[in-house]
């Protein structure tokens, strides 16, 4: 067996109430590595075609990465995967925190749940046992209360807990899964799948060692990476970052970005370092994707200046094996208690997207969403949709129990958010995302329901970087912002390790070049998809990948850990195979292979002012180019038969 | 690889009580047994056995050490990158984060840095020092102080 993996997965049949250990054949790792690849292999094989996402046939997988627990840095991400009830497609969500190393050191490369329990349960796993325990007393508790209660009954090494809050229990299709008091695997609505299975939580600990083929090489690689991770010039402040965004936004040229700059910002402020920068460069959508930087400029955006968030910090937060520590614990205002610092996505989804400049409200909503276990991106999206419906008279205060919805009115926004969490009144109608809400409301409201294939897109605008729009449409998980964009390609620096990928963009180039349709840009997208699937198989953090592959030695770590001698191109091919498998999953489930985007996401019609004025994205020509470079059918996006030969073989699993 | 128990075991149960992963089974006053599939080679059984009944994975007799002689972790905090690997690897949960401690927070000791929160449960396995990517943990026999 290769090193770095446990070689075992745990299957939990919730209908029967049983836990069974299953050995994973070595050839599975050779074809799909671990992490998301392992999940894709078993979910493709074990979930029957056209399965009901909230039914017993759906399988929910929790997987750490191949590099998790080996000593490779920034590899503490865990993923949850299953069929998404929100989009009907392959669903996955990625989270940091503490769960990934716990699964690995409990002796598993993944924990898979099937069936539906008759009563609420939680899974308890320690070094020697795995069992389902009664969760009657936990049901109804919020995510932080749940974790604290489970922890209270534990002795010795702490348990690492992932759980759903009330949103998942109430089957809100935008519910996520919460770890370590507020980190969330939020996307794809997989919290609802957990709720449908009456699985409240996983509580895991163990001390099984993770074997490494060449520990000396691994340590040497890690030491050399740490020089980059720790490089931290002190000269930037929050206003400076905003100014940088303004300059880059106004220039007709754009500059190839280096992820080291982002790393420096992350270490100081976390993801919120990009708040104003992103508004200035047109990356962040405003007012339900109808506004521009001009609508949320100056004084308004100053409310979310990174320095203001920094002032609330009481301590830094690092996910497992991360020297950067982009998280923080912050004070709440006006009441006792703390909260994980709101992330960029949360601040902009509940800030600029709703024209809300009230920072206190952002902290409060962040904490309430974390406790409820609700995705803040989708929550922001669906509230923006409701405000626009209200503004246009499609919803009235009779529908909202008297709440007068208005852009930027933080009290009304908070009141509506609470209704969504509680599924009360209008909240019940909105709690399943914009697509279903528009279907329920009708009256032409689909036009304002900004979603990609049913999922609310993240706070990254394809009208500023068309790579985002392309990935929103073609990733097996629609609306996904964490796989690729042209900017991401610049930061991954794959050309430093592979000659097959598109070469480096010039240091300065015309912004219009981003909007062309050509094989070069499609090649970037294909390389992004392949690389991101590789790193999701390893457990590496996206922000680690942004540092660039010539500085974060992910390919070299993989060889040192497994004992393989594979080239970066061979690893990228494994990433492509994982992508093909997720695509095949969608095909098997009868889900579309190209997702329908709300027209605002591609600039139809284009904005009439602001930094993204006049821009639209033509995906019709790009998608076939991308599919071709992924090795798929250029007309349909179907993976070719050869890609699926291994997974479709009759075999022991 | 695992530790093993010799016939000279008297069944005093001390090793079984100290083992952090419940790898040791046996009835009081009878020969105990270590399950090799569960053992994590932390060596605490050998450090506590008064009857020279424990062999280490190399087949040599494990040395008993009085608890006050045990070497426990100490951090060179300037070199620590707060990656939390030591917190996670500790089989007894003895390492905590400074920000969760009841000690006054100190600007020279980063809030996200680890410390030996429960010296009394530390079994001196040194896994933390072995896996620290910066080598900032040293194992020392010490009157334990924090920082």
Interface residues (C-beta under 8 A of the other chain):
Chain A: X69 X71 X73 X98 X101 X102 X105 X127 X128 X156 X157 X158 X207 X208 X209 X219 X222 X223 X226 X229 X230 X314 X315 X316 X317 X318 X319 X320 X321 X322 X323 X325 X329
Chain B: X20 X21 X22 X38 X40 X41 X42 X81 X82 X83 X84 X85 X88 X89 X90 X91 X92 X93 X99 X105 X110 X111 X112 X121 X131 X133 X134
